[in-house]
Every structure is written in structure tokens, then in C-alpha cells.
């Protein structure tokens, strides 16, 4: 019984990179195209003050916005 569970666990663990790769895919060109709408108000500037993407200054800086709490 324990050998069966260990085998199933090993197979699942070995297949994990296949799922992770498909999850992390993205289209950078499409993202840049979408950001053009946001650029009129927002910019992306890192913590040191370097401009990653110049834009407007009326909206908040979007650097590191992923996984932040809203509001």
C-alpha cells in the first residue's frame, strides 16, 4: 500500500513542471497593446525611481501591483 502511494506521488511530482509551464505563459505584445489605454494616466516606475514605462502621472504607479490588496 505504501509503495503504491509513493509511486503515485512520484508520478504527480514529476508531472508538475508540465502544468506549471502552461500556467506561466503569456503574450507580451498583447500586454503592451492593452497597456496603451492605461498609459495616459499610469506609469510603471520601480522603487529606485527608474522609469520602466513612461506614462501619465495622474493615476497611481503600477509597479508591483500584482498580488496587492485592492483599495
C-alpha positions as CSV (number, residue, x, y, z in Angstrom):
1,X,0.0,0.0,0.0
2,X,2.7,2.5,0.9
3,X,4.7,1.7,-2.2
4,X,1.6,2.4,-4.4
5,X,1.1,5.8,-2.7
6,X,4.8,6.6,-3.1
7,X,4.6,5.7,-6.8
8,X,1.6,7.9,-7.4
9,X,3.2,10.8,-5.5
10,X,6.4,10.4,-7.6
11,X,4.4,10.4,-10.9
12,X,2.4,13.5,-9.9
13,X,5.5,15.3,-8.7
14,X,7.3,14.5,-12.0
15,X,4.4,15.9,-14.0
16,X,4.2,19.2,-12.1
17,X,6.6,21.1,-14.4
18,X,4.2,20.4,-17.3
19,X,1.3,22.1,-15.6
20,X,3.5,25.0,-14.3
21,X,4.8,25.8,-17.8
22,X,1.3,26.1,-19.3
23,X,0.2,28.3,-16.4
24,X,3.0,30.8,-16.8
25,X,2.5,31.5,-20.5
26,X,1.6,35.0,-21.6
27,X,1.7,37.3,-24.6
28,X,3.9,40.3,-24.0
29,X,2.9,42.1,-27.2
30,X,-0.8,41.8,-26.3
31,X,0.0,43.2,-22.8
32,X,1.8,46.2,-24.3
33,X,-1.1,46.8,-26.6
34,X,-3.6,46.7,-23.6
35,X,-1.3,49.0,-21.5
36,X,-1.5,51.7,-24.1
37,X,-5.0,52.5,-22.8
38,X,-3.7,52.8,-19.2
39,X,-0.6,54.7,-20.2
40,X,-2.5,58.0,-20.4
41,X,-2.9,58.1,-16.6
42,X,-0.5,55.5,-15.2
43,X,3.3,54.8,-15.3
44,X,5.5,51.9,-14.2
45,X,8.4,53.2,-12.1
46,X,10.5,50.9,-9.9
47,X,11.3,51.5,-6.2
48,X,14.6,53.3,-7.1
49,X,12.7,55.8,-9.4
50,X,13.7,54.3,-12.7
51,X,11.0,54.6,-15.4
52,X,10.2,51.2,-16.7
53,X,7.3,52.6,-18.8
54,X,6.7,56.3,-19.0
55,X,3.1,57.5,-18.9
56,X,0.8,59.9,-17.1
57,X,1.2,60.9,-13.5
58,X,-2.5,61.3,-12.5
59,X,-3.0,57.6,-11.8
60,X,-1.0,55.5,-9.3
61,X,2.3,53.8,-10.2
62,X,1.5,50.3,-11.4
63,X,4.9,48.8,-10.4
64,X,4.4,45.6,-8.3
65,X,0.6,45.8,-8.5
66,X,0.2,42.1,-8.9
67,X,-1.0,40.4,-5.7
68,X,-1.5,43.7,-3.9
69,X,-4.6,44.2,-1.8
70,X,-7.2,46.3,-3.6
71,X,-8.5,49.6,-2.1
